[in-house]
Amino acid sequence: MTYDLDNKMFQLALDLVNKSSRNIFLTGKAGTGKTTFLRYIRENSPKQMAVVAPTGVAAINAGGVTIHSFFQLSFAPFLPESKKFSNSEETIDRQGLLSRLRLNKERLKVLQQLELLIIDEVSMVRCDTMDAIDTILRHVRNKHLERFGGVQVLFIGDMFQLPPVIKDQEWRLLSEHYSGPYFFNSDVIREEPPVYIEFTKIYRQSEEQFIRVLNQVRNNEMDEDGMNVLEGRFQPTFRRSKQDGYIVLTTHNEKAREINLRELNNLDETATPYKAEIKDDFPENAYPADEIMYLKPGAQVMFLKNDSDKAKRFFNGKIGTVKRLENEKIIIQTRDDDQEIEVTRETWKNIKYTVNKSSRGMEEEELGSFTQFPLRLAWAITIHKSQGLTFEKAIIDAGDAFAAGQVYVALSRCTNLEGMILQSRIRASSLHSDSRIIEFSQNCILPDALEDELAIARKNYQLDILIHTFDFSASVQEARELKEYVQKHESSFNDAVSWATDLFEKLKTIQLTGVKFHNWLRSQGQQPISLEENSLMQTKVRDGANHFIKELQVVLDMLYKSPVVTDSRQHAKEFNDSSKEVFAELALKLYLLKGIDLKFDAESWHEKKRNFVLPPFSINAYAGTAPRRSQGEHPALYDKLRKLRDAICSKKDMPIYLIASSKTIDEMVTYLPQTEDELEQITGFGRVKVEKYGQQFLEIITQYSEENGLSSRIAEKETSSKKEKKEKKEKKEKPEKAAKIKEPAPEKVDTKTVSFNLFKEGSSIVDIAKTRGFTIGTIEGHLIHFIKEGDLHIEEVMSPEKLSLIEPALKEYGETSITPVKERLGDNISYGEIRMVLAWHSFQGKESQQS
């Protein structure tokens, strides 16, 4: 692709994208290089970007994804203000939009890291869609006062071309809030219109008379001379000759299909089918070519891609004729230069955006691909599908069915008047432009004014970068979520809540200091001199960077030395992942602070950010793999007890939950029980477990106590327990007494909880059933409740061998009915055990949705 970097408007637009945070509307007549600019930005901008478009084909061609898939939008009309309608009129408001979001951590991270959003073909985007995007970005990025949540948006399109598709009933609902259907009628755009840039240099047409007529059509300014020119191209009796290279532009898909099929059947020989290779996820509505393409020698075809070869032998829309068909290549002969082109299969990719865990940068991940020869039959094509294409010879057959903008789209596909044939007369009534579009176009900025706009926007953006560098809110949010998680599951952790709270408070203090610095920076930004010339600001920024570098090092050291341990693999994974996110945010901030350059060059800053590589950081809170603890009064005893626990677990192939949790070992080390009765008072040791494993633990404790002259401290635990119970009771009774409410009768213990407690104390399902006089299936049902809530891990109740049998069977037969699963597994697996695995899947599904 050749880029016209000498084009002044091209360069100004490029600088506004890369060196400012201003939202931009880039428009221009057909053939002025809008698509070329998009490609250049995708290849060269240092910002973390996503490209979206309103339709699947437009998104694939732009190298991005659809708006609705990227933001998980429904197709119901969105109303920023909550209103009530009858049940037959479906709409969605802000609350409904946000409540339906199901963003996993990866998608959330993409939206939070996003710096530049490019919306292609914006003429087809509805007003309410823009406000829905704005609502989601503000919410997800926690920047409720910033338009689009602080993301810069580049809108690309020509409002004089194809308009949004909107049904009458939908507009009846939306018209109560919006003055028009276009993207610029949205609330977010009306509040702050984007910088309006229009490319004026036309690359597609060079004929002055034709350019003048196209401008008149576009702007609804047809004069008599312009109408006479179009009348001169009206040739209703014109008939194509064989292989003359004309393509018919029509309004309906069916008519284009009929013309292509008829012309193909008129050729001799049998049609050869070419089937596309579709891998993994590639939606049918985004197919860029026919899934099965039928061709014959002599067929008129059109290229669907620009040539990737340096020779640039063809471009998107170039017409040719099939000369020879082979399995892996097709020979096309072009008419304009009479050359033969050997065409091979091309691949289009369906992508999604992800965040690289190491660089923290956004990347494109391929979800699927569509591989086919980049050709389609080209005796006819719809006007809608011709948008963005260029034809040297075209027959425009639109009748009176022109929608707004279709006249201009059809005419502007042609490179010259001579190659354009009108089979139906274009009447003045067809040449209407929406007055709202004409009014919006008055916002266009001239080059000189655009340079002034760029100077202001550049200074503001430099200030934004500085403030962003000293903004630690993302780290605070990650730390808050980590703290809330360990608080919610406090019983599964040791040393977690106080540590996580301390981490959060330290970061919150850092952020509060940062906010004060933001205010000072903004005050300096109001000075008439540039930021580079402000010596006081340079000094303060350097001092500020050094201050925060020291503060962040302290927090990072806390993460490196985390004392947190849990017996739950699930909770350990959540803790580890959250800690890594906090670390990653802080490591990136530290990297940027150390590299602060007072030149404030935006592109260099972005380039530096893109070169970030996450330093090594290892953390594992799972007690089964946690390193030896050094804290506590008797670390040697702790280590011996833990090794015994791990040995028992390994021999019996049991999770560590069932033998002795970290909290249990902590209490044994602290209170040094010397007898079975004393051991039974340790949390996690009931009578059954004491009988099975008690003596092994007591031998180690008593031997250690004798060697070190220690004795039992179990009485301290009793005192501590009584004190704790008393405090809890007083805390519970205090509000009741104040309100003069009678103390409620003791609650009846839930039968499921009784079974759960017995199981946690070490009793087997069979033993619990015998003790309580229930069937084994009933006890399994009791435990299923706690598995589904996440209070019991599946590995606590089931061996890995059984789990490895049940999981594949469920995957093969589905989870709607367990009867075929049971029939396959036979008598070795019970219905209850299958239901336990299903309950665990249910819990994992809920956890995934919450994340």
Secondary structure by P-SEA (a helix, b strand, c coil): cccccccaaaaaaaaaaccccbbbbbbbcccccaaaaaaaaaacccccbbbbcccaaaaaaaccccccccccccccccccbbbbbcccbbbbcaaaaaaaccccaaaaaaaaaccbbbbcccccccaaaaaaaaaaaaaaacccccccccbbbbbbcccccccccccaaaaaaaccccccccccccccccccccbbbbbccccccccaaaaaaaaaaaaccccaaaaaaaaaacccccccccccbbbbbbccaaaaaaaaaaaaaacccbbbbbbbbbcccccccccccccbbbbcccbbbbbcccccccccccccbbbbbbccccccbbbbbbccccccccccbbbbbbbbbbbcccccbbbbbbccccccccccccccccccccccccccbbbbccccccccaaaaaaaaccccccccccccccccccccccaaaaaaacccccaaaaaaaaaaaaaaaaaaaaaaaacaaaaaaaaaaaaaaaaaacccccccaaaaaaaaaaaaaaaaaaaaaaaaaaaaaaccccccccaaaaaaaaaaaaaaaaaaaaaaaaaaacccccccaaaaaaaaaaaaaaaaaaaaaaaaaaaccccccaaaaaaaaaaccccbbbbbccccccccccccccaaaaaaaaaaaaaaaaaacccccccccaaaaaaaaacccccaaaaaacccccaaaaaccaaaaaaaaaaaaaaaccccaaaaaaaaaaaaaaaaaaaaaaaaaaacccccccccccaaaaaaaaaaacccaaaaaaaacccaaaaaaaaaaaaaaccccccccccaaaaaaaaaaaaacccccaaaaaaaacccccaaaaaaaaaaaaaaaaaaaac
